[in-house]
Amino acid sequence: PPKAAAARPETPRELWDIAQFPRGPVAGSCVHAIWENIAANMPVEDAVRRGLETYGLDLRWTEALTQMVEHVLHADLGGLCLREHQGWVAEMEFLLPTQGLSRMELAAMTRSFSGRTPPFARDVGSGWITGFVDAVVEIHGRYYVVDWKTHLLGETPEAYTPAAMAKVMEEHGYDLQAALYLAALDRLLAARMPGHDPLELLGGAFFLFVRGIHPRYPGRGIVHIPAHPTTIHAMRSRLCSLPQS
């Protein structure tokens, strides 16, 4: 009998897997832009396509990135889920006054959050600290800061172990980042919701390594840093106090 015509070869699916998504600042900015679009209530696939078009990346990444976003939105964050949010603010700007902190004080403060010692190069002088929080979300009446990380730690979610993520957190000083973000959110809640104890509203920080989050690998790609009351009180007195004139 005659043989069937050979099927046209297709691009291997592996080439468009999220682990193969480009690395570097352009790709990272694209992913952050996608989450900003999600915060603006844009449908997921539209948000992904808009991000890819904005940064000039191949639209064939749409499926992989859409799947990644869905995995993150539905991930179990210790009994929480981003899909359940009651409010979402992207790129929240903050300005924190400080009397200045030594390297040792900063190390002690961040170590109380996570148990890790950050690689600080210098002291922080008296003045002001400014920056942007990737996202602030309200879930079940508590508020969380969220930071999107696009690091590639391996080809599969199996590589995103607590030890591997802890190493990245320590090497890049992300625990200090968490401390600053939580200090800013604590300050905002105190100003916007008088009569409430911010510590009862502050849920902590999530650092989400988005390439490693997958429903078949619960917990992988997720770092949660709780808002410890002792550390928050220390930040209020030293990190969030007006410089002396």
C-alpha positions as CSV (number, residue, x, y, z in Angstrom):
1,P,0.0,0.0,0.0
2,P,1.1,3.6,-0.6
3,K,2.9,5.2,2.3
4,A,1.4,8.2,4.0
5,A,3.0,11.5,3.4
6,A,5.6,12.4,6.0
7,A,4.3,14.9,8.6
8,R,5.9,18.3,8.4
9,P,8.5,18.6,11.2
10,E,7.5,21.0,13.9
11,T,9.6,23.1,16.2
12,P,10.3,20.9,19.3
13,R,8.1,22.0,22.1
14,E,11.1,22.1,24.4
15,L,12.3,25.2,22.6
16,W,9.3,27.1,23.8
17,D,9.2,25.8,27.3
18,I,9.4,28.5,30.1
19,A,12.9,27.2,31.1
20,Q,14.1,28.2,27.6
21,F,12.6,31.7,27.8
22,P,15.4,34.3,27.3
23,R,17.3,35.5,30.3
24,G,18.5,39.0,31.0
25,P,17.0,42.4,31.7
26,V,14.8,42.6,28.6
27,A,13.1,39.3,29.4
28,G,12.8,40.2,33.1
29,S,11.2,43.6,32.3
30,C,8.8,41.7,30.0
31,V,7.7,39.4,32.8
32,H,7.2,42.4,35.2
33,A,5.2,44.2,32.5
34,I,3.0,41.1,32.2
35,W,2.2,41.2,35.9
36,E,1.5,44.9,35.7
37,N,-1.0,44.1,32.9
38,I,-2.6,41.4,35.1
39,A,-2.9,43.9,38.0
40,A,-4.8,46.1,35.5
41,N,-7.4,43.3,35.1
42,M,-6.2,42.4,31.6
43,P,-7.0,38.8,30.5
44,V,-4.0,36.7,31.0
45,E,-3.2,35.9,27.3
46,D,-3.7,39.5,26.3
47,A,-1.4,40.6,29.1
48,V,1.2,38.2,27.9
49,R,1.0,39.2,24.3
50,R,1.1,42.9,25.3
51,G,4.3,42.3,27.3
52,L,6.0,40.4,24.5
53,E,5.1,43.0,21.9
54,T,6.2,45.9,24.2
55,Y,9.7,44.3,24.5
56,G,10.0,42.9,21.0
57,L,10.0,39.3,22.0
58,D,8.7,36.4,19.8
59,L,5.0,35.9,20.2
60,R,5.5,32.1,20.1
61,W,6.4,32.5,23.8
62,T,2.7,33.4,24.4
63,E,1.6,29.8,25.4
64,A,4.5,29.2,27.7
65,L,4.2,32.5,29.5
66,T,0.4,32.2,29.7
67,Q,0.8,28.8,31.4
68,M,3.5,30.2,33.7
69,V,1.1,33.0,34.8
70,E,-1.7,30.6,35.4
71,H,0.5,28.4,37.5
72,V,1.6,31.3,39.6
73,L,-2.0,32.6,40.1
74,H,-3.2,29.3,41.2
75,A,-0.2,28.2,43.3
76,D,-0.8,27.3,46.9
77,L,1.0,30.0,49.0
78,G,0.6,28.4,52.3
79,G,-3.2,28.3,52.2
80,L,-3.4,31.4,50.1
81,C,-3.8,32.0,46.3
82,L,-3.2,35.1,44.3
83,R,-6.5,34.4,42.4
84,E,-8.3,35.1,45.7
85,H,-6.9,38.7,46.0
86,Q,-9.3,41.5,47.0
87,G,-6.9,44.2,45.7
88,W,-3.7,44.4,43.7
89,V,-1.4,47.4,43.3
90,A,1.6,47.0,40.9
91,E,4.9,49.0,41.2
92,M,4.1,50.7,44.5
93,E,6.6,53.5,45.0
94,F,7.9,54.1,48.5
95,L,10.1,56.6,50.3
96,L,11.5,55.7,53.7
97,P,13.3,58.1,56.1
98,T,16.2,56.7,58.1
99,Q,18.6,57.9,60.7
100,G,21.2,55.5,59.2
101,L,22.1,52.0,59.9
102,S,25.5,50.2,60.1
103,R,26.2,47.1,58.2
104,M,26.0,45.0,61.4
105,E,22.6,46.5,62.2
106,L,21.2,45.8,58.7
107,A,22.6,42.3,58.9
108,A,20.9,41.6,62.2
109,M,17.6,43.1,61.0
110,T,17.4,41.0,57.9
111,R,18.8,37.9,59.6
112,S,15.8,38.1,62.0
113,F,13.5,37.8,59.0
114,S,15.1,34.8,57.3
115,G,18.1,33.5,59.2
116,R,20.3,34.5,56.3
117,T,23.1,37.1,56.5
118,P,23.1,39.4,53.5
119,P,26.3,40.5,51.7
120,F,26.2,44.2,52.5
121,A,29.1,46.3,51.1
122,R,28.6,49.5,53.2
123,D,26.6,51.3,55.8
124,V,23.4,53.1,55.1
125,G,23.7,56.8,55.9
126,S,21.1,59.2,57.3
127,G,18.6,60.3,54.6
128,W,16.0,58.6,52.5
129,I,15.5,55.3,50.8
130,T,13.3,55.0,47.7
131,G,12.2,52.2,45.5
132,F,9.3,50.3,44.0
133,V,7.5,47.2,45.2
134,D,6.6,44.8,42.4
135,A,3.1,44.2,43.8
136,V,1.1,44.6,47.0
137,V,-1.9,42.3,47.3
138,E,-4.7,41.9,49.8
139,I,-5.8,38.4,50.5
140,H,-8.4,37.5,53.1
141,G,-7.9,40.9,54.8
142,R,-4.1,40.8,55.1
143,Y,-1.6,42.5,52.9
144,Y,1.5,41.0,51.3
145,V,4.3,42.3,49.2
146,V,5.2,40.2,46.2
147,D,8.4,40.2,44.2
148,W,8.7,38.4,40.8
149,K,12.0,36.6,40.2
150,T,12.9,35.3,36.8
151,H,16.2,33.5,37.7
152,L,16.8,30.2,35.9
153,L,17.9,27.7,38.6
154,G,17.5,24.6,36.4
155,E,15.6,23.1,33.5
156,T,12.6,21.8,35.6
157,P,10.8,22.9,38.7
158,E,12.7,20.2,40.7
159,A,15.7,22.6,40.7
160,Y,13.8,25.3,42.7
161,T,14.4,23.7,46.1
162,P,14.4,25.7,49.3
163,A,18.2,25.4,49.5
164,A,18.7,26.6,45.9
165,M,16.4,29.6,46.4
166,A,17.9,30.4,49.8
167,K,21.3,30.6,48.1
168,V,20.0,33.1,45.6
169,M,18.2,35.1,48.3
170,E,21.4,35.4,50.3
171,E,23.8,36.1,47.4
172,H,21.6,38.9,46.0
173,G,20.6,40.5,49.3
174,Y,16.9,39.9,48.7
175,D,16.2,39.6,52.4
176,L,17.1,43.3,52.8
177,Q,14.8,43.9,49.9
178,A,12.0,42.1,51.8
179,A,12.8,44.2,54.9
180,L,12.5,47.5,53.0
181,Y,9.3,46.4,51.3
182,L,7.7,45.4,54.5
183,A,8.8,48.5,56.3
184,A,7.2,50.6,53.5
185,L,3.9,48.6,53.6
186,D,3.8,48.8,57.4
187,R,4.2,52.6,57.1
188,L,1.5,52.8,54.5
189,L,-1.0,50.7,56.5
190,A,-0.5,52.8,59.6
191,A,-1.2,55.9,57.6
192,R,-4.2,54.6,55.6
193,M,-5.9,52.5,58.2
194,P,-5.7,54.4,61.6
195,G,-7.1,52.4,64.5
196,H,-5.8,49.1,63.1
197,D,-2.6,47.5,64.2
198,P,-0.5,47.1,61.0
199,L,1.0,43.9,62.5
200,E,-2.4,42.3,62.3
201,L,-2.8,43.3,58.7
202,L,0.8,42.6,57.5
203,G,1.1,39.1,56.0
204,G,4.7,39.2,55.0
205,A,6.6,39.0,51.7
206,F,6.5,36.4,48.8
207,F,9.4,36.1,46.5
208,L,8.1,34.0,43.6
209,F,10.6,32.4,41.3
210,V,8.1,32.2,38.4
211,R,10.0,29.8,36.2
212,G,9.9,27.1,38.9
213,I,6.2,27.3,40.0
214,H,4.2,24.3,38.8
215,P,1.2,22.4,40.2
216,R,3.0,19.1,40.1
217,Y,5.8,20.5,42.3
218,P,4.0,22.2,45.3
219,G,6.2,24.7,47.2
220,R,8.9,24.9,44.5
221,G,9.6,28.4,43.4
222,I,8.0,30.0,46.5
223,V,9.8,31.9,49.3
224,H,7.7,33.4,52.1
225,I,9.2,35.8,54.6
226,P,6.8,36.4,57.5
227,A,6.5,39.8,59.1
228,H,8.0,39.1,62.5
229,P,6.7,41.7,65.1
230,T,10.1,42.2,66.7
231,T,11.7,43.0,63.4
232,I,8.9,45.3,62.4
233,H,9.2,47.2,65.6
234,A,12.9,47.6,65.1
235,M,12.4,48.9,61.6
236,R,9.9,51.4,62.8
237,S,12.4,52.9,65.3
238,R,15.5,52.8,63.1
239,L,14.6,52.4,59.5
240,C,11.5,54.5,59.4
241,S,12.4,57.4,61.6
242,L,13.1,60.9,60.4
243,P,16.8,61.9,60.1
244,Q,18.0,64.2,62.8
245,S,18.5,67.8,61.6
